[in-house]
Amino acid sequence: MTRSELFYLLPYFISLALSLGILYYTWERRSAKGVTAFTWYAAGQTLWTFGFILELISPDLTEKMFWDGFQWLASILLVVAFPVFAVQYTEYKFKNPQHVFILSLIGPVVFVVILITDGWHHLIYPNPHLTSASPFPELLYDFTWVVYGYALYSYIVLFWGVGLLAQRLFRPHGLYRTQIAIILFGFLLPILGTILTLFNIHIAPQRDATPFTNVIANLIIAWGLFRYKLFEVVPIGRDRLFESIVDPVVILDNQHIVVDINTAMLNLLDRKAIDVIGAPAKQVFDKFPIPIKRFTHVSYARDETTFEVGGKNVYYEMTVWPCMTVTKR
């Protein structure tokens, strides 16, 4: 292999190396909620990039078609694993999750059958041919209605999962919002690459732009893995613990702004989280019978108070304490 060919392949090798690194990182943390599904997603992306490289360097049409089919099979792992990850990570509830999962496999299974039997009907590769592109000939073929149909199915599934994750951007905790944003960028960029390919929009020497969007996406996810501890600190534990506390709880930052609040406190306020989070504590609790606003400048305090609700006296013991966070640099 010549130096120019190696230089041409360098971005793809970088993408493969990053995918392998992410795969190893998530495999080591697969016991965390949702990480096993993400590991399968990373495996699918790694196999896809591996197949793309081998397709590039393969010398003849038959070998290129084999590795192109290998990439189609690897992409099915992405379509199956991503929504599972989104459901587990967000704890979205189905009435019959096993039935839903089995139904979601119908589309990929049908596509696999069509792919394997393509030699009989040519519904995926109607007119495969090689170009004279340099340094490697490129495999080209017209996209059929089967390819467009499967792409549409995949986008519906993937964007449904993206929607589940995007909902968590509106959760109160800043760290978790950052984690979700990183994951979303890491997922959306490869999807954008496939859309460009389907519409024959070239941003790379090859028709398929996904390897280049994968490089950027993997860099973003790799940064998030080490900077924001993706899959080490996850919002699932916070939701279960914080929302299960029967006592009203509100968390303020150093500027006495409400940054988190549980359901019990919202019920007392008779307000929604979106109306409270981000507002000054003195404003939120201005007419609240419990004198919370008196303690916004206190690091620790305990107090007992009584207020009337529905004609009855309610007794509360209030505790104020600092909530420390540690950042390792």
C-alpha positions as CSV (number, residue, x, y, z in Angstrom):
1,M,0.0,0.0,0.0
2,T,1.4,3.4,-1.0
3,R,1.9,6.4,1.3
4,S,-0.9,8.3,-0.5
5,E,-3.3,5.4,0.0
6,L,-2.4,5.2,3.7
7,F,-2.9,9.0,4.0
8,Y,-6.3,8.6,2.3
9,L,-7.3,6.0,4.8
10,L,-6.1,7.9,7.9
11,P,-9.5,9.5,8.8
12,Y,-11.2,6.1,8.6
13,F,-8.5,4.5,10.8
14,I,-9.0,7.4,13.3
15,S,-12.7,6.8,13.3
16,L,-12.2,3.0,13.8
17,A,-9.8,3.7,16.7
18,L,-12.2,6.0,18.4
19,S,-15.0,3.5,18.0
20,L,-12.9,0.8,19.5
21,G,-12.0,3.1,22.4
22,I,-15.6,3.9,23.1
23,L,-16.6,0.2,22.8
24,Y,-14.0,-0.7,25.4
25,Y,-14.9,2.1,27.7
26,T,-18.6,1.2,27.7
27,W,-18.0,-2.5,27.9
28,E,-16.1,-1.9,31.2
29,R,-19.1,-0.1,32.5
30,R,-21.8,-2.3,31.1
31,S,-23.4,-3.0,34.5
32,A,-24.8,0.6,34.5
33,K,-28.3,1.1,33.4
34,G,-28.6,1.3,29.6
35,V,-24.9,0.9,29.0
36,T,-25.2,-2.6,27.6
37,A,-27.4,-1.4,24.8
38,F,-25.0,1.5,24.1
39,T,-22.2,-1.0,24.0
40,W,-24.0,-2.9,21.2
41,Y,-24.5,0.5,19.4
42,A,-20.8,1.1,19.7
43,A,-20.1,-2.4,18.4
44,G,-22.3,-1.8,15.4
45,Q,-20.5,1.4,14.6
46,T,-17.1,-0.2,15.0
47,L,-18.1,-3.1,12.7
48,W,-19.5,-0.7,10.2
49,T,-16.3,1.4,10.0
50,F,-14.3,-1.8,9.8
51,G,-16.4,-3.0,6.9
52,F,-16.1,0.4,5.1
53,I,-12.3,0.3,5.3
54,L,-12.2,-3.2,3.9
55,E,-14.6,-2.3,1.1
56,L,-12.4,0.6,0.2
57,I,-9.2,-1.5,-0.2
58,S,-10.9,-4.5,-1.8
59,P,-9.8,-4.8,-5.4
60,D,-12.8,-6.2,-7.2
61,L,-16.6,-5.8,-7.4
62,T,-17.5,-9.0,-5.6
63,E,-15.4,-8.3,-2.6
64,K,-16.6,-4.7,-2.4
65,M,-20.3,-5.9,-2.5
66,F,-19.5,-8.4,0.3
67,W,-18.2,-5.7,2.6
68,D,-20.9,-3.3,1.7
69,G,-23.4,-6.0,2.7
70,F,-21.4,-6.4,5.9
71,Q,-21.9,-2.7,6.6
72,W,-25.7,-3.1,6.1
73,L,-25.7,-5.9,8.7
74,A,-23.7,-3.8,11.1
75,S,-26.1,-0.9,10.7
76,I,-28.9,-3.1,11.9
77,L,-27.2,-3.3,15.3
78,L,-27.4,0.5,15.5
79,V,-31.1,0.6,14.6
80,V,-31.9,-2.1,17.2
81,A,-29.6,-1.0,20.0
82,F,-30.2,2.8,20.0
83,P,-33.9,2.8,20.9
84,V,-33.2,0.2,23.6
85,F,-30.6,2.4,25.0
86,A,-32.9,5.4,24.9
87,V,-35.7,3.6,26.7
88,Q,-33.4,2.2,29.4
89,Y,-31.5,5.5,29.9
90,T,-34.7,7.5,30.2
91,E,-36.7,4.8,32.0
92,Y,-39.5,5.1,29.5
93,K,-42.3,2.7,30.4
94,F,-44.1,0.3,28.0
95,K,-47.1,-1.9,29.0
96,N,-45.5,-4.9,27.2
97,P,-41.9,-4.0,26.6
98,Q,-41.0,-7.5,25.3
99,H,-43.8,-7.4,22.7
100,V,-42.7,-4.0,21.6
101,F,-39.1,-5.1,21.2
102,I,-40.1,-8.2,19.2
103,L,-42.3,-6.0,16.9
104,S,-39.4,-3.6,16.4
105,L,-37.3,-6.5,15.0
106,I,-39.7,-7.2,12.2
107,G,-38.3,-4.5,9.9
108,P,-34.6,-5.4,10.4
109,V,-35.3,-9.1,10.0
110,V,-37.2,-8.5,6.7
111,F,-34.3,-6.4,5.5
112,V,-31.7,-9.0,6.4
113,V,-33.7,-11.6,4.4
114,I,-33.9,-9.3,1.4
115,L,-30.1,-8.6,1.7
116,I,-29.1,-12.2,1.9
117,T,-31.3,-13.1,-1.1
118,D,-30.3,-10.1,-3.2
119,G,-28.7,-12.3,-5.8
120,W,-32.1,-13.5,-6.9
121,H,-34.1,-10.3,-7.1
122,H,-31.5,-7.4,-6.9
123,L,-33.7,-5.3,-4.8
124,I,-30.7,-3.7,-3.0
125,Y,-28.0,-3.9,-5.6
126,P,-29.8,-3.4,-9.0
127,N,-26.7,-2.2,-10.9
128,P,-23.5,-2.4,-8.9
129,H,-20.4,-1.1,-10.6
130,L,-17.0,0.4,-9.9
131,T,-15.8,3.9,-10.6
132,S,-12.3,4.8,-11.6
133,A,-11.8,7.0,-8.5
134,S,-8.4,7.3,-7.0
135,P,-6.7,5.9,-5.0
136,F,-9.4,3.3,-4.5
137,P,-12.3,2.4,-6.9
138,E,-15.7,3.1,-5.4
139,L,-18.7,0.8,-5.4
140,L,-21.8,2.6,-6.6
141,Y,-25.4,1.4,-7.2
142,D,-28.8,3.0,-7.4
143,F,-30.8,3.1,-4.3
144,T,-34.0,1.2,-4.6
145,W,-37.4,1.5,-2.9
146,V,-36.3,-1.2,-0.5
147,V,-33.3,0.9,0.6
148,Y,-35.3,4.1,0.9
149,G,-38.1,2.2,2.8
150,Y,-35.6,0.7,5.2
151,A,-34.0,4.1,5.7
152,L,-37.4,5.7,6.4
153,Y,-38.1,2.9,9.0
154,S,-34.7,3.4,10.6
155,Y,-35.1,7.2,10.8
156,I,-38.5,6.8,12.5
157,V,-37.0,4.5,15.1
158,L,-33.9,6.6,15.6
159,F,-35.6,9.9,15.9
160,W,-38.1,8.4,18.3
161,G,-35.2,7.5,20.5
162,V,-33.7,10.9,20.0
163,G,-37.0,12.4,21.1
164,L,-36.9,10.4,24.3
165,L,-33.4,11.6,25.1
166,A,-34.2,15.2,24.1
167,Q,-37.0,15.4,26.7
168,R,-34.4,15.0,29.4
169,L,-32.7,18.2,28.2
170,F,-35.5,20.0,30.1
171,R,-34.7,18.2,33.3
172,P,-33.3,20.5,36.0
173,H,-29.8,19.2,36.6
174,G,-27.1,20.9,34.5
175,L,-24.7,17.9,34.5
176,Y,-27.4,15.6,33.1
177,R,-28.4,18.1,30.5
178,T,-24.8,18.3,29.3
179,Q,-24.6,14.5,29.2
180,I,-27.7,14.2,27.1
181,A,-26.6,16.9,24.7
182,I,-23.3,15.1,24.1
183,I,-25.1,11.8,23.5
184,L,-27.6,13.5,21.1
185,F,-24.8,15.1,19.1
186,G,-23.0,11.8,19.0
187,F,-26.1,10.1,17.6
188,L,-27.4,12.8,15.3
189,L,-24.2,13.4,13.3
190,P,-23.9,9.9,11.9
191,I,-27.6,10.0,11.0
192,L,-26.9,13.3,9.1
193,G,-24.2,11.5,7.2
194,T,-26.6,8.8,6.0
195,I,-29.1,11.4,5.0
196,L,-26.5,13.2,2.9
197,T,-25.6,9.9,1.3
198,L,-29.2,9.1,0.4
199,F,-29.6,12.4,-1.3
200,N,-26.3,12.0,-3.1
201,I,-24.8,15.1,-1.4
202,H,-21.0,14.8,-1.4
203,I,-18.9,16.2,1.4
204,A,-16.2,13.6,1.1
205,P,-14.3,11.8,-1.7
206,Q,-16.6,8.8,-1.4
207,R,-20.3,9.0,-1.8
208,D,-20.9,7.7,1.8
209,A,-20.1,10.6,4.2
210,T,-20.9,8.6,7.3
211,P,-17.2,7.8,8.1
212,F,-16.4,11.5,8.4
213,T,-19.5,12.3,10.5
214,N,-18.6,9.3,12.7
215,V,-15.1,10.8,13.3
216,I,-16.7,14.0,14.6
217,A,-19.4,12.2,16.6
218,N,-16.8,9.9,18.2
219,L,-14.6,12.8,19.2
220,I,-17.6,14.4,20.9
221,I,-18.6,11.2,22.7
222,A,-15.0,10.5,23.7
223,W,-14.7,14.0,25.2
224,G,-18.0,13.5,27.1
225,L,-16.8,10.1,28.4
226,F,-13.8,11.7,30.1
227,R,-14.9,15.2,30.8
228,Y,-18.5,14.6,32.0
229,K,-18.2,10.9,33.1
230,L,-20.8,9.6,30.8
231,F,-22.2,6.3,32.1
232,E,-20.5,6.8,35.5
233,V,-22.9,9.4,36.8
234,V,-26.3,8.9,35.3
235,P,-29.6,10.6,36.1
236,I,-31.5,7.4,36.8
237,G,-30.4,7.1,40.4
238,R,-31.2,10.7,41.0
239,D,-34.7,10.5,39.7
240,R,-35.5,7.4,41.7
241,L,-34.1,8.8,44.9
242,F,-35.0,12.4,44.7
243,E,-38.6,11.9,43.5
244,S,-39.3,9.2,46.0
245,I,-38.6,11.5,49.0
246,V,-41.9,12.2,50.6
247,D,-40.7,15.3,52.3
248,P,-40.6,18.5,50.3
249,V,-37.1,19.3,49.0
250,V,-35.8,22.3,47.2
251,I,-32.1,22.8,46.1
252,L,-30.7,26.3,45.6
253,D,-27.4,27.4,44.1
254,N,-25.0,30.0,45.5
255,Q,-27.1,32.8,44.0
256,H,-30.2,31.4,45.7
257,I,-31.7,30.3,42.4
258,V,-33.9,27.2,42.4
259,V,-32.0,24.5,40.5
260,D,-33.9,21.4,41.5
261,I,-37.2,20.6,43.3
262,N,-39.1,17.4,44.0
263,T,-42.7,16.5,43.4
264,A,-43.6,16.9,47.1
265,M,-42.5,20.5,47.2
266,L,-44.2,21.3,43.9
267,N,-47.4,19.9,45.3
268,L,-47.2,22.3,48.2
269,L,-46.5,25.2,45.9
270,D,-49.2,24.0,43.5
271,R,-46.9,24.9,40.6
272,K,-45.0,23.1,37.8
273,A,-41.2,22.5,37.7
274,I,-40.9,24.6,34.6
275,D,-42.3,27.6,36.4
276,V,-40.0,27.3,39.4
277,I,-36.6,26.0,38.3
278,G,-34.3,28.9,37.4
279,A,-36.4,31.5,39.5
280,P,-35.0,33.2,42.6
281,A,-36.0,31.5,45.9
282,K,-37.4,34.8,47.3
283,Q,-39.7,35.1,44.4
284,V,-40.8,31.4,44.4
285,F,-41.4,31.4,48.2
286,D,-42.6,35.0,48.6
287,K,-46.1,34.0,49.7
288,F,-45.3,30.6,50.9
289,P,-46.3,30.0,54.6
290,I,-43.0,28.2,55.4
291,P,-40.3,30.9,55.9
292,I,-37.8,29.4,53.5
293,K,-36.7,32.8,52.1
294,R,-35.5,33.7,55.6
295,F,-32.8,31.0,55.4
296,T,-31.4,31.6,51.9
297,H,-28.2,33.1,53.4
298,V,-27.7,30.4,56.0
299,S,-25.4,27.4,55.5
300,Y,-27.1,25.2,58.1
301,A,-30.3,25.6,60.2
302,R,-33.2,23.7,61.7
303,D,-36.5,25.3,62.5
304,E,-40.1,24.2,63.3
305,T,-43.0,26.0,61.8
306,T,-46.8,25.7,61.6
307,F,-49.1,26.9,58.9
308,E,-52.7,26.4,57.9
309,V,-53.8,24.2,55.0
310,G,-57.5,23.6,54.4
311,G,-58.4,24.9,57.9
312,K,-56.0,22.6,59.6
313,N,-52.7,23.4,61.2
314,V,-49.7,21.5,59.6
315,Y,-46.5,21.2,61.6
316,Y,-43.2,21.1,59.7
317,E,-39.6,20.7,60.8
318,M,-37.3,22.4,58.3
319,T,-33.7,21.7,57.8
320,V,-31.2,23.7,55.8
321,W,-27.8,22.2,54.9
322,P,-25.1,22.8,52.2
323,C,-24.9,20.4,49.3
324,M,-21.3,20.1,48.2
325,T,-20.0,18.9,44.8
326,V,-16.5,17.8,44.1
327,T,-14.9,18.3,40.7
328,K,-11.8,16.4,39.9
329,R,-9.4,18.1,37.4
